[in-house]
Amino acid sequence: MSNPNNPFIPYLTEENNNNNKDDNENQNNNKEKNENNDISKILEEGNATNAIPPPAYNEIVKPEPTQPGFDYPSYPPPPFPATEMSAGENENHNYPTSNVHMNSNNRRGRRAACCCVGNSRRNKTCSCGWMIVLIIFIVLGVLSIVNNNACSNLTLGTNPVYLSFDAGANTIFRVDADNARILDGEIRVFQKGFNDNSQTVDLEVYTATTGITPKIETSSQGGIFELKISQPGVSIFNIPSRCMKSLINVYLPQQYPNTIQVKHQDITMETNVISYQQNISLITLDGDIRLNSITAQNLNIQTDDGNIVGSIASVSNEIVISTKDGDLNLTMGNPQYPSTFTPKFTILTNDGDILLNFQNSFSGKYNIQSTDGSIQIDGKKQTNQVAGAFNNGLGNLNIATDNGDVDVNFQAV
C-alpha cells in the first residue's frame, strides 16, 4: 500500500518483487541440477557404467617415506617435510614433528647446558681442562699435608750457634725472624752464674728446618744488638717446604740493664737466685710471656697479643704489666720464702681477664676498675670501680681493664 507522504515507496515495492522473482528461478535451477546428479537415479537408469566406486579403507596403499629416518604415525602425510616447516607452520597445521628433529634439538640443548659432554673437540678440551685443575688441587693438597707433617716433626739440633755482645754498649737485644717462617719459636732467659761478673750477654741459637740451612746474621747499632734469622730461597704455596723451629737461650749478667724484644715468639724467664739489679723488660709483639719465680728491682712486661702467666717472687721498686689482647694469671710471692710486696704495681689490659693471687704478700692501697667486666676481691663481688687497702703497707696497686674481668686475692687461696 502506497504512502502519499513517501514518494519512493512505489519504487521499493517494484524492486522487492523483482528480487523475489530471481530467488525463485535460482531455486528451480538448483533443483534440476540435484536431480540430474542424483546417484541413485543414475544407477537406476543404467548410466553409471563408467563410475568407479571409492576403495575400501584397508585397501589404501600408504606411500613409503621419501626421506630416511621419517616415520609418519598416520595417513595422510604432511604436504611438505617436517624439517622444512617453520615453528609457526607446525603449530597451525598440527603436523607431527620427526624424531630426528626432536633429537637434534635435545642434543643442542645438552651442549648449551654443559660444554663437557659429547664427542666434539671442544668438549674433549673442556673435559681435559677440568681434569687438569682437579689433579693440581689434589697434588697441592697432598704436598700441604706432607709439609705440615714435616714442620710439626722438626727436632732441634744439638750444635747451637754461639754469639755474645756487650751489655754495657747494647742495652736492647732484638730478634728479627720475619723471613725465617718460624712456626715454633721460644726465647729462654737465664741468669749468669755467681762467679761471672762480666758484662756480656751470651747467646745459644738452636734451629731446625725442613729446607736449606738458615742464615744467621748480627748487627750492632744505636744501643741495639739485633739477631736476624732467615731462610734463603723462594717458596710458592710453601713448595718446597719452608718452616723452622728455633730456641734461643739468653744468659743475662746481674748488674746491667737489659731489654729483650721479639716478634711472633714466646719468652720464658727462668728462676734467678740473685735479684736482678737492673731493669728487666720483656716485650713480644705476638707471643706469650712466662715468668718462673722472678726476683728483680724493676720489671716491665708487655705483649701485644698474648697471655702473661707464671709467678713473681719479689720486686723491690716497680712492676708494669700490660697486654692489649690477652689474659693475665700471676701468683705474687713465694709461699716458701714469704716476703712483702710494697712496690708500685700498674697492670693494664685492653681485652683480657686478670687473675692475681698475692698469697698474703701485699700490703698497701689498691684501685681497681673495669669498664665492661666484673670485679671480685677475695671472693666478694664488687662494683665496676673499687678502692681500698689491705694491711698498712706502702704498696700501691692500680689495675684497669677495658673489657675483662678482674679477680684479686690478697689472702692466700
C-alpha positions in Angstrom: 0.0 0.0 0.0 1.4 3.3 -1.1 2.0 6.1 1.3 1.2 9.5 -0.2 3.8 11.1 2.1 6.7 9.0 0.8 7.2 9.2 -3.0 9.9 6.4 -3.0 7.6 3.6 -1.8 6.4 2.5 -5.3 10.0 2.1 -6.5 10.9 0.0 -3.4 7.9 -2.3 -3.9 8.7 -3.0 -7.5 12.4 -3.7 -6.6 11.4 -6.2 -3.9 9.1 -8.0 -6.4 12.0 -8.4 -8.9 14.3 -9.8 -6.2 11.7 -12.4 -5.1 11.3 -13.5 -8.8 15.1 -14.0 -9.2 15.3 -16.1 -6.0 12.5 -18.5 -7.2 14.3 -19.0 -10.6 17.6 -19.9 -8.8 15.9 -22.4 -6.6 14.3 -24.2 -9.6 17.7 -24.3 -11.4 19.4 -25.9 -8.3 16.6 -28.5 -8.0 17.1 -29.5 -11.6 20.9 -29.9 -11.1 20.4 -32.0 -8.0 18.0 -34.3 -9.8 20.5 -34.7 -12.7 23.3 -35.5 -10.2 21.4 -38.0 -8.0 23.5 -41.1 -7.8 20.6 -43.4 -7.2 18.8 -42.1 -10.3 21.9 -42.5 -12.4 22.2 -46.1 -11.2 18.6 -46.9 -11.9 18.8 -45.5 -15.4 22.0 -47.5 -16.1 24.1 -44.5 -16.9 26.8 -45.3 -14.2 28.9 -47.8 -16.3 31.9 -45.5 -16.1 31.6 -44.7 -12.4 34.4 -46.1 -10.1 33.3 -46.8 -6.5 35.7 -45.5 -3.8 38.2 -48.0 -2.5 37.8 -49.5 1.0 40.0 -48.1 3.8 42.0 -51.2 4.3 42.9 -51.3 0.5 44.6 -47.9 0.6 48.3 -48.2 -0.1 50.3 -45.9 2.1 53.3 -44.2 0.4 56.8 -45.0 1.6 58.7 -42.2 3.4 60.6 -40.1 0.9 63.4 -39.3 3.4 65.3 -41.8 5.6 64.6 -41.6 9.3 61.0 -40.3 9.0 58.1 -42.3 10.3 54.7 -40.7 9.9 52.3 -42.1 12.6 49.2 -41.5 10.5 47.9 -41.0 6.9 47.9 -38.7 5.0 51.4 -37.4 5.3 52.1 -33.6 5.7 52.2 -31.7 2.5 55.9 -30.9 3.0 58.8 -32.4 5.0 58.8 -31.6 8.7 62.3 -30.3 8.6 61.3 -27.5 6.3 58.4 -26.3 8.4 58.8 -23.3 10.5 57.7 -23.3 14.1 54.6 -21.2 13.3 53.5 -23.5 10.4 53.9 -26.6 12.6 51.7 -25.1 15.3 49.0 -24.0 12.8 48.7 -27.3 10.9 49.3 -29.6 14.0 51.5 -31.9 11.9 53.8 -34.4 13.9 57.4 -33.5 14.2 60.1 -36.0 13.3 62.1 -37.8 15.9 65.3 -36.8 14.2 64.3 -33.1 14.5 63.5 -33.6 18.2 66.7 -35.5 19.0 68.7 -32.8 17.2 67.1 -30.1 19.4 67.8 -32.1 22.6 71.5 -32.6 21.7 71.8 -28.9 21.1 70.2 -28.2 24.5 72.6 -30.5 26.2 75.6 -28.9 24.6 74.4 -25.5 25.6 73.9 -26.6 29.2 77.3 -28.2 29.6 80.3 -27.9 27.4 81.8 -31.1 28.8 79.6 -33.7 27.1 79.7 -35.2 23.7 82.5 -36.1 21.4 83.4 -32.8 19.8 86.9 -31.5 20.0 85.8 -28.5 22.1 84.1 -30.8 24.6 87.2 -33.0 24.9 89.3 -29.9 25.6 86.9 -28.8 28.3 86.9 -32.2 30.0 90.6 -32.3 30.0 90.8 -28.8 31.4 88.7 -29.8 34.4 90.7 -32.9 34.9 93.9 -30.9 35.0 92.5 -28.5 37.5 91.4 -31.4 39.7 94.8 -33.0 39.6 96.5 -29.8 40.5 94.3 -29.4 43.6 94.9 -32.9 44.6 98.7 -32.5 44.3 98.6 -29.3 46.2 96.6 -30.9 49.0 99.0 -33.8 49.3 102.0 -31.5 49.3 100.4 -29.4 52.0 99.8 -32.4 54.2 103.4 -33.6 53.7 104.7 -30.1 54.5 102.6 -29.8 57.7 103.8 -33.2 58.9 107.4 -32.3 58.2 107.1 -29.0 60.0 105.4 -30.5 63.1 108.1 -33.2 63.5 111.1 -30.9 63.5 113.7 -31.7 66.1 116.2 -29.1 67.3 119.8 -29.9 66.7 122.4 -30.3 69.4 125.1 -28.0 68.0 124.0 -24.4 68.6 125.5 -21.2 67.1 127.3 -19.3 69.9 127.1 -15.5 70.0 127.7 -12.7 72.5 127.5 -8.9 72.8 128.5 -6.2 75.3 125.5 -5.4 77.6 127.1 -2.0 78.5 127.0 -0.8 74.9 123.9 -2.6 73.8 121.0 -2.5 76.3 118.4 -3.9 73.9 118.5 -7.4 72.4 116.2 -7.8 69.4 115.4 -10.8 67.4 114.2 -10.4 63.7 112.8 -13.7 62.3 110.3 -12.3 59.9 111.8 -14.2 56.9 112.5 -17.4 58.8 109.0 -18.9 58.7 109.3 -19.9 62.4 106.3 -22.0 63.4 107.6 -22.7 66.9 110.0 -20.2 68.5 111.0 -19.5 72.1 113.4 -17.2 73.9 114.5 -18.5 77.2 116.2 -16.1 79.6 118.6 -17.3 82.3 120.8 -15.5 84.9 124.5 -16.0 84.5 126.4 -17.8 87.3 127.5 -16.4 90.7 131.2 -16.0 89.8 130.6 -14.5 86.4 130.9 -10.7 86.8 131.3 -9.9 83.1 129.0 -7.5 81.3 128.5 -9.7 78.2 125.2 -11.3 77.1 125.8 -14.8 75.8 123.5 -16.4 73.2 122.9 -20.0 72.1 120.9 -20.3 68.9 119.3 -23.7 68.1 117.4 -24.2 64.8 115.8 -26.9 62.8 114.4 -26.5 59.3 112.8 -28.6 56.5 114.7 -26.8 53.8 118.0 -25.0 53.4 120.2 -24.3 56.5 119.0 -20.9 57.9 121.1 -17.8 57.6 122.1 -16.1 60.9 123.3 -12.5 60.9 124.0 -10.0 63.6 124.3 -6.2 63.8 125.0 -3.6 66.5 123.9 0.0 66.2 122.4 2.6 68.4 122.5 0.5 71.6 120.6 -2.3 69.9 122.1 -5.7 69.2 120.0 -7.5 66.5 119.9 -11.1 65.7 118.5 -11.8 62.2 117.4 -15.3 61.2 116.2 -16.0 57.6 115.8 -18.9 55.2 117.2 -18.3 51.7 115.3 -19.4 48.6 111.8 -18.9 47.2 108.7 -20.8 48.2 105.3 -20.6 46.5 102.4 -22.2 48.4 105.2 -23.4 50.8 106.6 -25.6 48.0 109.3 -26.5 48.6 108.6 -26.6 52.3 110.0 -23.6 54.3 109.4 -23.8 58.0 111.6 -23.6 61.1 111.7 -24.3 64.8 114.0 -22.2 66.9 115.2 -21.9 70.5 117.4 -19.0 71.7 119.0 -19.2 75.2 119.9 -15.8 76.6 122.3 -15.5 79.6 122.0 -12.1 81.3 124.5 -10.6 83.6 123.3 -9.4 87.1 124.0 -5.7 87.0 123.4 -4.2 83.5 120.0 -3.1 82.2 118.6 -5.4 79.6 115.6 -5.3 77.3 114.6 -8.2 75.1 112.3 -7.6 72.1 110.9 -10.3 69.9 108.1 -10.9 67.4 105.9 -13.9 66.9 107.8 -15.9 69.6 107.3 -16.7 73.2 109.5 -15.5 76.1 110.2 -17.6 79.2 112.2 -16.1 82.0 113.6 -18.8 84.3 114.2 -18.6 88.1 117.0 -16.5 89.3 118.8 -16.8 92.6 120.3 -13.3 92.9 117.9 -10.4 92.4 118.4 -8.6 89.1 119.7 -5.1 90.0 119.0 -3.7 86.5 115.7 -3.0 84.7 114.3 -6.1 83.1 112.0 -5.6 80.1 110.4 -8.4 78.2 108.4 -7.3 75.1 106.8 -9.5 72.5 104.6 -8.5 69.6 102.7 -11.7 69.2 103.6 -14.3 71.8 103.1 -15.4 75.4 105.3 -14.5 78.3 106.0 -16.9 81.2 107.7 -15.9 84.5 109.1 -18.5 86.8 109.6 -17.0 90.3 111.4 -13.9 89.2 113.2 -11.6 91.6 114.1 -8.1 90.4 114.3 -4.4 91.2 112.2 -3.3 88.3 110.2 -5.4 85.9 108.4 -4.4 82.7 106.3 -7.0 80.9 104.5 -6.2 77.6 102.7 -8.3 75.0 100.5 -7.1 72.1 98.6 -10.3 71.6 99.5 -13.0 74.1 99.0 -14.2 77.7 101.2 -13.4 80.7 101.4 -16.3 83.2 103.6 -17.6 85.9 104.9 -16.2 89.2 106.9 -13.3 90.6 108.8 -13.9 93.8 109.5 -10.3 94.7 110.0 -6.9 93.1 111.6 -4.1 95.1 110.6 -0.9 93.2 108.1 -1.2 90.3 106.2 -3.6 88.2 104.5 -2.6 84.9 102.4 -5.2 83.1 100.4 -4.6 80.0 98.7 -6.7 77.4 96.5 -5.5 74.6 94.7 -8.7 73.8 95.5 -11.5 76.3 94.8 -12.8 79.8 97.0 -12.3 82.9 97.4 -15.0 85.5 100.1 -14.4 88.1 101.0 -15.6 91.5 102.8 -13.0 93.6 105.2 -14.0 96.3 106.8 -17.2 97.4 105.0 -19.3 100.0 108.2 -21.0 101.0 110.0 -17.7 101.5 107.4 -15.1 102.5 108.1 -11.5 101.6 106.1 -8.3 101.5 105.2 -6.6 98.2 105.4 -2.9 98.7 106.2 -1.7 95.1 104.1 0.3 92.8 102.0 -2.0 90.6 100.5 -1.0 87.3 98.5 -3.6 85.4 96.7 -2.6 82.2 94.8 -4.7 79.8 92.6 -3.8 76.8 90.7 -7.1 76.2 91.6 -9.8 78.7 90.9 -11.1 82.2 93.1 -10.6 85.2 93.8 -13.0 88.0 96.2 -12.1 90.8 97.0 -14.2 93.8 99.1 -12.4 96.4 99.5 -15.2 99.0 99.3 -12.6 101.9 102.3 -10.8 100.5 100.7 -7.4 99.6 100.5 -4.5 101.9 99.2 -1.2 100.7 96.4 0.5 98.8 94.6 -0.6 95.7 92.4 0.9 93.0 90.7 -1.4 90.5 88.3 -0.5 87.7 86.8 -2.4 84.7 84.8 -0.6 82.0 83.0 -3.7 80.8 83.6 -6.5 83.2 83.2 -7.7 86.8 85.5 -7.1 89.8 86.0 -9.6 92.6 88.2 -9.2 95.7 88.8 -12.2 98.0 85.8 -13.9 96.6 83.4 -11.0 97.0 81.9 -9.3 94.0 82.4 -5.5 93.8 81.2 -2.7 91.6 82.9 -1.7 88.3 85.3 0.5 90.3 86.6 -0.2 93.8 89.3 1.3 96.0 90.6 0.2 99.4 93.6 -1.1 101.4 95.0 -4.4 102.5 97.2 -4.1 105.6 99.0 -0.9 106.3 102.0 -1.0 103.9 103.2 1.4 101.3 102.3 -0.7 98.3 100.2 0.8 95.5 98.2 -1.5 93.2 96.5 0.0 90.2 94.5 -2.2 87.8 92.5 -1.1 84.8 90.9 -3.1 82.1 88.6 -2.0 79.3 86.9 -5.3 78.5 87.7 -8.1 81.0 87.0 -9.5 84.5 89.3 -8.8 87.4 89.8 -11.3 90.3 92.3 -10.3 93.0 93.0 -12.5 96.1 95.1 -10.7 98.7 94.7 -13.6 101.1 96.2 -17.0 100.4 93.9 -19.3 98.5 
